[in-house]
Amino acid sequence: MKIENAKAQMRKGVLEYCILLVLNGEPLYATNIIQGLKEAKMIVVEGTLYPLLMRLKNEGLLTYRWEESTQGPPRKYYELTENGRKILGELEGSWSELVDAVEKVKNRRA
């Protein structure tokens, strides 16, 4: 097993969930989304983030609006839709179940 590949696949598997979590509460500019993920040690580059944001938007989980910026061109701010909040709630339940299952497997061998 190539450990770096395994780690990358694990991160990739939860990245969309993490993006929804970061956006839960307030609209954010892509740079702010990346910063929120980096603070949680989920390193993501723009080339990875933008396709995910577009997919989540096309699935009706996100929307965006343009805002003028005093520091350059207008910025696109992303936010969860009502459906995005609903899906986030469902993912939170699934995540809790997954964490519990992994803990049970870990503790079984202890």
C-alpha positions as CSV (number, residue, x, y, z in Angstrom):
1,M,0.0,0.0,0.0
2,K,1.3,3.4,-0.9
3,I,0.5,5.4,2.2
4,E,0.4,8.8,0.5
5,N,-2.2,7.5,-2.0
6,A,-4.3,6.1,0.9
7,K,-4.2,9.4,2.7
8,A,-5.1,11.4,-0.4
9,Q,-8.1,9.1,-1.1
10,M,-9.3,9.5,2.5
11,R,-9.1,13.3,2.2
12,K,-10.8,13.3,-1.2
13,G,-13.6,11.2,0.2
14,V,-14.5,13.9,2.8
15,L,-13.6,17.0,0.9
16,E,-17.1,17.9,-0.4
17,Y,-18.5,17.4,3.1
18,C,-15.8,19.7,4.5
19,I,-16.6,22.4,2.0
20,L,-20.2,22.3,3.0
21,L,-19.2,22.5,6.6
22,V,-16.9,25.5,6.0
23,L,-19.8,27.3,4.1
24,N,-22.3,26.6,6.8
25,G,-23.2,29.9,8.4
26,E,-21.9,32.6,6.0
27,P,-21.1,33.2,2.3
28,L,-17.4,32.9,1.6
29,Y,-15.0,33.8,-1.2
30,A,-13.0,30.9,-2.6
31,T,-9.8,32.1,-0.8
32,N,-11.7,32.1,2.5
33,I,-12.9,28.5,1.8
34,I,-9.3,27.4,1.2
35,Q,-8.2,29.2,4.3
36,G,-10.9,27.4,6.4
37,L,-9.8,24.1,5.0
38,K,-6.1,24.8,5.6
39,E,-6.8,25.7,9.2
40,A,-8.2,22.2,9.6
41,K,-5.2,20.7,7.9
42,M,-7.2,19.9,4.7
43,I,-4.8,21.4,2.2
44,V,-6.6,22.2,-1.1
45,V,-5.5,24.3,-4.1
46,E,-7.7,26.4,-6.3
47,G,-7.4,23.9,-9.1
48,T,-9.1,21.3,-6.9
49,L,-11.6,23.6,-5.2
50,Y,-13.2,25.3,-8.2
51,P,-14.4,22.1,-10.0
52,L,-15.9,20.9,-6.7
53,L,-17.6,24.2,-6.1
54,M,-19.1,24.1,-9.6
55,R,-20.3,20.5,-9.1
56,L,-21.9,21.4,-5.8
57,K,-23.5,24.4,-7.5
58,N,-24.8,22.3,-10.4
59,E,-26.2,19.8,-7.8
60,G,-28.2,22.7,-6.2
61,L,-26.2,22.6,-3.0
62,L,-24.5,26.0,-3.4
63,T,-25.3,29.3,-5.0
64,Y,-23.1,32.3,-5.5
65,R,-23.3,36.0,-5.9
66,W,-20.8,38.6,-7.2
67,E,-19.7,41.4,-5.0
68,E,-17.6,44.4,-5.9
69,S,-14.2,44.4,-4.2
70,T,-12.1,47.4,-3.2
71,Q,-9.0,45.3,-3.9
72,G,-9.5,44.2,-7.5
73,P,-12.1,42.6,-9.6
74,P,-15.5,41.5,-8.3
75,R,-15.5,38.4,-6.1
76,K,-17.7,35.4,-6.3
77,Y,-19.2,34.5,-2.8
78,Y,-20.5,31.0,-2.3
79,E,-23.2,30.0,0.1
80,L,-25.3,26.9,0.9
81,T,-28.8,26.6,-0.5
82,E,-31.7,25.3,1.6
83,N,-31.1,21.9,-0.1
84,G,-27.3,22.2,0.7
85,R,-28.2,22.7,4.4
86,K,-30.5,19.6,4.2
87,I,-27.8,17.5,2.6
88,L,-25.2,18.8,5.1
89,G,-27.4,17.6,7.9
90,E,-27.7,14.1,6.3
91,L,-23.9,14.0,5.8
92,E,-23.3,14.9,9.4
93,G,-25.4,11.9,10.4
94,S,-23.5,9.6,8.0
95,W,-20.2,11.0,9.2
96,S,-21.1,10.2,12.8
97,E,-22.1,6.7,11.9
98,L,-18.9,6.2,10.0
99,V,-16.7,7.5,12.9
100,D,-18.6,5.2,15.3
101,A,-18.1,2.2,13.1
102,V,-14.4,2.9,12.7
103,E,-14.0,3.3,16.4
104,K,-15.8,0.0,17.0
105,V,-13.4,-1.7,14.6
106,K,-10.4,-0.1,16.3
107,N,-11.5,-1.0,19.8
108,R,-12.4,-4.5,18.8
109,R,-8.7,-5.4,18.4
110,A,-7.6,-3.6,21.5
